[in-house]
Amino acid sequence: MEYKIFWCKVNKYYTDEWLNSDYLSDKKGIFIASCVVTDNAKRKWVKFIKDTGKNLSAWEKMYVSWCGAFTEGKAQTDFFEVYPNLAYLKDSIEILDEIPDKKPKPKLNLEEVKNKLKNIPQIYTKKFLLIQGWCDSFCTFCLTVKKRWRHYSRNLDDIVEDILEYELQGWKEVVLTWVNLTAWGLDSTNDIWKSRFAELLIAILDRTEIPRLRISSLWPEFVTDEILEVCKNKRIYPHFHYSVQSWSSNTLKAMARHYDGKYMRKLLEKTKNLQRDDWINVSIWADLIVGFPGETDENFRETYNLIKDWLITKVHAFPFSAHNLWESVPAGKFPNQVDEKIKKERMWEIMNISDQIRDDFIDQNIWKTLEVLIESAKTDTDWRIKWKWWTQNYIEADQDTFEISSWTIKRNEIVVWKLK
């Protein structure tokens, strides 16, 4: 079955679950993982469904899941009322739950896993592993919280067994993913400053041998000194992706976040000064919302200056979405909405300084010895092999930017090269 994924890593995890489920094993068509993070995200998958619907055969269907298609994890019964512009495709669309029904997973039998390896489809080079789900926090810009169940954590032994199984399948990298993964093991995502995430990382390092462990987006208020200490281990990416949203204390308060600008400055200082066992330069990424209601020029400058002063190596910045299409968010009704023209100007400034810092960060790694995981190996029109990969500190590159030492490398192989 074909598939199309919109947005987040959690969507990638559940796409894998659905594509390997008994329910879709004999179905024909395309699986679509939808997203409602912004109005623009909604437009994209709705348009994709319309375009796909024009070319479907009579025996094919579109199987739609995730945030645009469920409420509290179950298929949304009023889907075509929420999205009336898709009603004409009703006979071609089936709305699915978040998670496929599965039989209880038996205790891991290593020999049985080895025997089944050839029959297991692998749709990614890296393996995405969900360790926690959903959220009890109600940030005022967030629509997906309305679509979710409450926070839960997966059992530690189950997580470790999944990773052991991935190792046997030949995976070299596992990405721990989330809704709020640093709240793993807690009763609520509002139990800030109490993270048990370091406990989980230590268990994975002790009980598995997966070569590369990448941690997805982190909510800053759960990042403890213990987590940073564990992240010195060379098997963990020297890469921190903070879901910051803003560095203005006033804006963060209006967003109903659990921290302020002062806390973020302290966290960035600790992260930037982290001395890892392999001495690799730490990469710091940040999610930001530009033009949140009431954001003044001074508020924006606080965010801009922190990116510049603390050398954030990549920014995922988005203009605030009021969610005027279909379902909405509280902040969409706040006073002092920021003009779209101002949002675009601020976005340009943010991305411009971010690109400069990113280029400088890459320059700092020139001629350093780095490990790279080969994500693809394809031949071009001249029958030359073209590779792409990521370094430990999350620099995407290809053989044109690395010193080549071998012509026999393959996809999903880890090799040591130098950045030119």
Summary of the structure (lengths in Angstrom):
residues: 420
radius of gyration: 22.0
end to end distance: 40.2
largest distance: 62.1
contacts: 1300
relative contact order: 0.09
helix: 36%
strand: 22%
